[in-house]
Amino acid sequence: MGPVSANLPVIDLASPDIAAATKSVRQGLMDYGFLYVINHGIDEATLKSVYAESKKFFEQPMEEKMKYEKHSTHRGYIPPETEGFEADSGGKGDLLECFHIGSSESKARAVNVWPSAECLPSWKETMESYYDCAMATSKKILSLIALSLDLDAEFFQPDRPETILRIIHYSGHARGSKYGSDKGANPHTDVGMLTLLSTDGTPGLQICRDKDARPQLWEDVHHIEGALVVNIGDLLERWTNNVYRSTLHRVLLVGKERYSVAFFVWPSPDTMITCIESCRNEANPPRSSSITKIFDLFGYLVYLMLPKLGTFSDMRLLGPMNSWSKYWPLLYTNTNKLLYPLSKKHSVDAI
């Protein structure tokens, strides 16, 4: 049987009925970990400009794009098959290319890499405009999530949020190898707090609510004109004691190009992640201990190890990897004794 359609709730961010919106948010994040949001404040003209600029950049020769390759700054261009290693894909990464842009106000040492103004004169202004809009939208969504957990609306509003804007292009064509991969992005969960996704309407996004089921049941997430797709990551799942779910998802290649724009949100690096009171009781005690300075640990794993290994596919040197989620136990369980000295020595605040 082929994939079914995910019946995700649609949240109107302009609705005056906050109680109804928070109820829908709660149900959606418990059932799916995914939502649609409409009236989100990112206008159609801004979205069209982002996709137009994206197309211009990714249509350039590889030699030109590689001038802006992501290195130690963790901002810039990432070529195909260098991220998202999965054992059953033959040691190859995701069949996508992307470009990372971070906040110009970030306290992290990373700085943005911008394509030449001679080549793409509107790129920087367009992306910064979208970035600001996405940041404002994410705050609205985080407020609803907080209210849905009986928290103050400002609970998830970090003083120094760590955010990344990821401009993504899928060629639409499979590798054609013996592995028969049809995945633009291999199955994974997001590691942060919140993800906002805009797409050009090309299908391919699927979610799997029960990652342990065999066979896995994949559900299509269809495009809704004018809506953003929102999902939570592993960090918020941990914060809510698994009440809200960080759901496995992937992108299939469908024979045509696909453009999307993802905006990832993390809390401030020194935020204490402690099980939320409304998500615990005698029958459901906290599943995890409290953690803080999460990005010291996460930074050590990703930003120190990966650049030395070269590419994401080289993670096989550390053992088979099916998704980022397999590496979170390294951060969550008995990691202070193992990584703390190293993380302090090589402190990395954020993405």
C-alpha positions in Angstrom: 0.0 0.0 0.0 1.3 3.4 -0.9 1.7 6.4 1.4 -1.3 8.0 2.9 -1.8 11.7 3.5 -1.0 13.2 6.8 -4.0 15.0 8.3 -2.0 17.8 9.9 -3.9 20.6 11.7 -3.8 24.0 10.1 -3.1 26.8 12.6 -4.2 30.4 11.8 -1.6 32.7 13.5 -3.9 35.6 12.9 -6.9 34.0 14.7 -8.1 35.9 17.8 -9.2 32.5 19.3 -6.0 31.7 21.1 -7.6 28.9 23.1 -8.6 27.0 20.0 -5.2 27.6 18.4 -3.3 26.3 21.4 -5.6 23.2 21.5 -4.9 22.4 17.9 -1.2 23.0 18.4 -1.1 20.6 21.3 -3.0 17.9 19.5 -1.0 18.2 16.3 2.4 18.0 18.1 1.2 15.0 20.2 -0.1 13.2 17.2 2.3 14.2 14.4 5.0 16.5 15.6 4.1 18.6 12.5 1.6 21.4 11.8 0.7 23.8 9.0 0.5 27.5 9.8 -1.3 30.2 7.8 -1.4 34.0 8.0 2.2 33.7 9.3 3.4 37.1 8.3 5.7 36.1 5.4 4.2 37.7 2.4 4.0 36.1 -1.1 6.4 38.7 -2.6 9.1 37.8 -0.2 8.7 34.1 -0.8 8.8 34.6 -4.6 12.0 36.6 -4.2 13.7 33.9 -2.1 12.9 31.2 -4.7 14.0 33.4 -7.6 17.3 34.1 -5.9 17.7 30.5 -4.9 17.2 29.3 -8.5 19.8 31.9 -9.8 22.4 30.7 -7.3 21.9 26.9 -7.7 21.9 27.2 -11.6 25.5 28.5 -11.5 28.4 26.2 -12.4 29.7 24.1 -9.5 33.0 25.8 -9.8 31.3 29.1 -9.0 29.2 27.7 -6.1 32.2 26.1 -4.5 33.7 29.5 -4.0 31.3 29.9 -1.2 31.7 26.4 0.3 30.9 25.9 4.0 34.1 25.3 6.0 35.0 26.4 9.5 32.4 29.2 9.6 29.5 26.7 9.1 27.9 29.1 6.8 27.8 29.0 3.0 27.3 26.4 0.3 27.1 22.7 0.8 27.4 20.5 -2.3 25.4 17.3 -2.9 26.1 14.0 -1.1 28.1 15.6 1.7 25.4 15.5 4.4 22.9 12.9 5.8 24.9 9.7 5.5 22.8 6.6 5.8 24.1 3.1 5.7 21.6 1.7 3.2 22.5 4.5 0.7 26.0 3.1 0.0 27.9 5.6 2.0 26.4 8.6 0.1 24.8 11.6 1.5 21.6 13.4 0.7 20.9 14.2 -2.9 20.6 17.9 -2.3 22.6 21.0 -2.3 22.0 23.9 0.1 23.2 27.2 1.5 23.4 28.1 5.2 22.8 31.7 6.5 22.9 32.6 10.1 22.0 35.7 12.2 24.2 38.7 11.7 23.7 39.4 15.4 24.8 35.9 16.6 27.4 35.8 19.3 28.8 32.7 17.6 32.1 33.0 15.8 30.5 32.0 12.6 30.0 34.7 10.0 27.9 34.6 6.9 29.3 34.0 3.5 27.6 36.0 0.7 27.7 35.4 -3.0 29.3 38.1 -5.1 27.1 41.2 -5.4 28.2 41.3 -9.1 26.7 37.9 -9.6 23.7 38.0 -7.3 23.1 41.7 -6.4 19.8 41.0 -4.5 20.8 37.8 -2.7 21.9 39.3 0.6 19.0 41.7 1.0 16.4 39.1 0.0 17.7 36.4 2.4 18.1 38.8 5.3 14.5 40.0 4.8 13.2 36.4 4.8 15.4 35.6 7.8 13.8 38.5 9.8 10.3 37.4 8.8 10.9 33.8 9.8 12.3 34.8 13.1 9.2 36.8 13.9 7.0 33.9 12.8 8.9 31.4 14.9 8.3 33.6 18.0 4.5 33.5 17.4 4.6 29.7 17.1 6.8 29.2 20.1 4.3 31.3 22.1 1.4 29.0 21.1 3.5 26.0 22.0 4.3 27.4 25.4 0.6 28.2 26.1 -0.3 24.7 25.0 1.9 23.4 27.8 0.4 25.7 30.4 3.5 27.9 30.4 3.9 31.6 30.1 3.8 32.7 26.5 7.4 33.9 26.7 8.8 30.7 28.1 10.4 29.6 24.8 11.5 33.1 23.8 15.3 32.9 24.1 17.4 36.0 24.8 20.0 34.8 22.3 18.4 32.3 19.9 20.6 30.3 17.6 19.1 30.1 14.2 20.0 28.9 10.7 18.3 29.6 7.4 18.9 26.7 5.0 18.2 27.3 1.3 17.7 23.8 -0.3 17.7 22.5 -3.9 16.9 18.9 -5.0 17.8 18.0 -8.5 14.9 15.5 -8.7 17.0 12.8 -10.2 18.0 9.6 -8.3 21.6 8.4 -8.2 20.7 5.4 -10.4 23.1 3.1 -8.5 22.5 -0.4 -7.3 21.2 1.1 -4.1 18.3 2.5 -6.0 18.0 5.6 -3.8 15.0 7.8 -4.4 15.6 10.0 -1.4 16.6 13.6 -1.7 16.9 13.7 2.1 17.4 10.5 4.0 15.1 9.7 7.0 16.0 11.9 10.0 14.7 13.9 12.9 15.6 17.5 13.4 17.9 18.1 16.4 16.8 21.5 17.5 13.7 23.1 19.0 11.6 24.3 16.0 11.7 24.1 12.2 9.8 26.3 9.8 9.6 25.0 6.2 8.5 26.7 3.0 8.4 24.8 -0.3 7.9 25.6 -3.9 5.0 23.2 -4.1 6.9 20.2 -5.4 5.8 17.1 -3.5 8.2 14.7 -1.7 8.1 15.4 2.0 6.9 12.4 4.1 6.7 11.7 7.8 6.8 8.4 9.8 5.1 8.6 13.2 6.3 5.2 14.4 10.0 4.9 13.5 10.2 1.4 15.1 7.3 -0.1 13.0 8.2 -2.7 10.4 7.4 -1.9 7.7 7.4 1.8 8.4 4.3 3.7 7.4 5.1 6.9 5.5 2.6 9.7 5.2 2.7 12.4 2.5 2.8 16.0 3.7 1.0 17.9 0.9 1.7 21.4 -0.1 -0.9 24.0 1.0 -0.6 27.3 -0.9 0.4 30.1 1.5 1.1 27.8 4.4 4.3 26.9 6.2 5.1 23.4 7.5 6.2 23.5 11.1 7.8 20.6 13.1 9.6 20.3 16.4 13.0 18.7 17.0 14.6 16.4 19.4 15.4 19.1 21.9 11.7 20.1 22.4 10.7 16.5 22.5 13.1 16.0 25.4 11.9 19.3 27.0 8.3 18.0 26.9 9.2 14.5 28.3 8.2 13.0 24.9 4.7 14.4 25.1 5.4 16.2 21.9 7.1 14.2 19.3 10.2 14.8 17.1 9.0 12.9 14.0 11.1 11.0 11.5 10.8 12.5 8.0 12.4 12.3 4.6 12.2 13.9 1.1 11.7 11.6 -1.9 12.8 12.6 -5.4 9.8 12.9 -7.7 11.5 13.5 -11.1 11.5 17.3 -11.0 13.5 20.0 -9.2 12.4 21.0 -5.8 13.3 24.1 -3.8 12.6 24.6 -0.2 13.6 27.0 2.6 14.1 25.7 6.2 14.5 27.9 9.2 15.9 26.1 12.3 15.6 27.5 15.8 17.5 26.5 19.0 17.4 28.1 22.4 20.2 30.2 23.9 23.3 28.0 24.4 23.1 28.2 28.2 19.4 27.4 28.5 18.6 24.8 31.1 16.6 22.0 29.5 14.5 20.5 32.3 11.3 18.4 32.0 8.3 20.8 31.9 6.1 20.5 35.0 2.9 19.8 33.0 4.6 17.0 31.1 5.4 14.9 34.2 3.5 13.1 36.9 3.8 9.9 39.0 2.8 7.7 36.1 5.1 9.6 33.7 8.2 10.7 35.5 11.0 12.6 33.7 12.7 10.3 31.2 15.9 12.4 31.0 18.0 14.5 33.4 18.4 18.2 33.1 21.1 19.5 30.8 22.6 22.9 30.1 25.3 24.4 27.9 24.0 22.0 25.3 25.9 23.6 22.5 29.2 23.1 24.1 28.6 19.3 23.8 26.8 19.4 20.5 29.4 21.8 19.1 32.1 19.4 20.1 30.5 16.5 18.2 29.6 18.3 15.1 31.9 21.3 14.7 35.1 19.6 15.8 34.7 16.1 14.5 33.0 16.6 11.1 35.4 19.2 9.7 38.3 16.9 10.5 36.6 13.9 9.0 35.9 15.9 5.8 32.3 15.0 4.9 29.2 13.8 6.6 29.5 10.4 4.9 32.8 9.9 6.8 30.7 9.5 9.9 30.7 5.8 9.0 34.1 5.8 10.7 32.3 6.3 13.9 29.8 3.5 13.2 26.6 3.1 11.1 24.3 6.1 11.3 20.7 6.3 10.2 19.8 9.7 11.5 21.0 12.5 13.8 18.9 11.1 16.5 21.2 8.2 17.0 23.9 10.6 18.2 21.7 12.5 20.7 22.3 9.8 23.4 25.9 10.7 23.2 24.9 14.2 24.3 22.1 13.3 26.7 23.5 10.3 28.6 26.7 10.3 30.7 28.3 13.0 28.4 29.4 15.5 31.0 32.2 13.3 32.2 33.2 12.2 28.7 33.0 15.5 26.7 33.0 18.3 29.2 36.8 18.8 29.3 37.0 18.8 25.5 34.0 21.0 25.1 35.4 23.5 27.5 38.8 23.4 25.7 37.2 23.8 22.3 34.1 25.9 23.1 31.7 26.4 20.3 28.7 28.4 21.3 26.3 27.8 18.4 25.7 27.1 14.8 
